[in-house]
Amino acid sequence: MDKNAEIALKLQALRDDYAARLPKEIESLRDLASNLAEPGLQRDALDQLSQKLHKLAGSAGSFGFPDLGKQAKKLELQAQAWLADAQLDIGMLRVFAVAIAALNGQVQGDNAKKIPVVSQSAPLKTNTLIYVLEDDPDVADEVCMTLRHFGHQVEHFATIAAAEGEVLRRPPDFMICDIMFTEEGRETPEAVARLQQHLVTPIPVIFVSTRTDFDAYHAAVRAGAVGYFLKPLDIIRLVECFEYYLDRHRSAPYRVLIIDDDLALAEHYKLVLNSADIRAEVSNNPREIFEKLQDFHPELILLDINMPGCNGTELAQVIRLNQDWLRVPITYLSSEQDVEKRAVAMGRAGDDFLSKPLGDRELITAVSVRAARSRQLSDALDRDSLTGLLKHSRIKEQVDAELSRAVRAGENLSVVMLDLDHFKQVNDTYGHPAGDKVIKAIAHLLRQRLRKTDAVGRYGGEEFVAVLPRCSREEALVLMEDVRQRLRDITFNADQRSFNVTLSAGIAGYRSGVERAEELLQEADAALYRAKAEGRNRICLSR
């Protein structure tokens, strides 16, 4: 049996084992509920019931019993409410005991949830160390196994105390933590917040919980949360959140254009930003603004107000007259202290204002925050919602921009057009949700295996385009062969059936005489057509 099938079987075995143990868990709840009729045992029984129902509410849905989990949550909340009351109504407690006994019927009525699992023979990401802090062994096993399945290094801690020393000794890249550790009587956000204070670099954390109150969310934020998921866990969504965070922090550097007549200061800013892995370019000539914008495609413009000939306010208005650059934020960077002048500048095409002098750390922070917001907005407008890749129109613009740069600099440029083989059969046979997983898998592969400087877009339903600057056709062939082989080796599972998918691709390279992006795309498309005609699951170079 190969590794992928073994993982799928282990996941299913976890669910089967959970289902087999449920009757005994329900029986223990019924035994506790029987104590509710005894005046001296009521509060202790309610407390124990609350803890057990809390754990059941958090795990049942993940293992195929969503209705049971919802009912357990309702009962848990009721138990907590009664524990806060000074007096207990014996009649209501009897009704509560009946509801506990009825949970067994809830188990019988639930249908096991089937979660398609994407199997891959080679991990796409390595060396990502994740600590999972979870006191429910069933939830912990599922989370850890799924994360390992996606190629991550995972360590599980069943108590906060066990994790604390290890976090300080060997800080992980990421943490996934349950909020409540009932047996320890501790909550994770407070412990994690204290740990963060002793670390050079804060650890990003995803918290999981059944709690929906503001205080829980607030505590999570203070502890460095980048995500918050309610139990029963949707493991696939949690992994997608985790992967999105990693992609965002491994993405291409922000691009910032600095326009200032003080070239020495502008170069200083450029170097400071470069030290923080932010690409910056400098200009002191307003007349070249559109060439700079077209060549560099900044995500943020830092613009001095007081410049000779054409001041910053006027230049900002010039930029805004061009429809192509309406969305690029302009932040005035000036020592101007006159409130009225600043207000006028902000009212004329500016978006923000930073005051000189500006410390290096302040500059990096201010630029990073503003550029991140700019990219987030552009991504929402320009990227396909399913894959996160550039949309059709934007990837075509990227081809055009890189072709212009290749022509000016005399550099290599390759354009790849690829298509999933027999994709309609996947949708027809396994359903559109399985097809969407295939689309996400190829998008993930392309983002992972290509370079930061490359651009990738979803050109059509199952058709993609990759733009590879400073890359010859032969180099592009090596890159794409890696992607082709990795996709071929991924095993997809849906409804207990397994299948594989292949791709075909065509590669065109810039050569003297090519002046239009459409020519490169047509040549790549012709090479793709030839790859399909020759049997698919292959890559062809343009002739």
Disulfide bonds with the S-S distance in Angstrom:
none
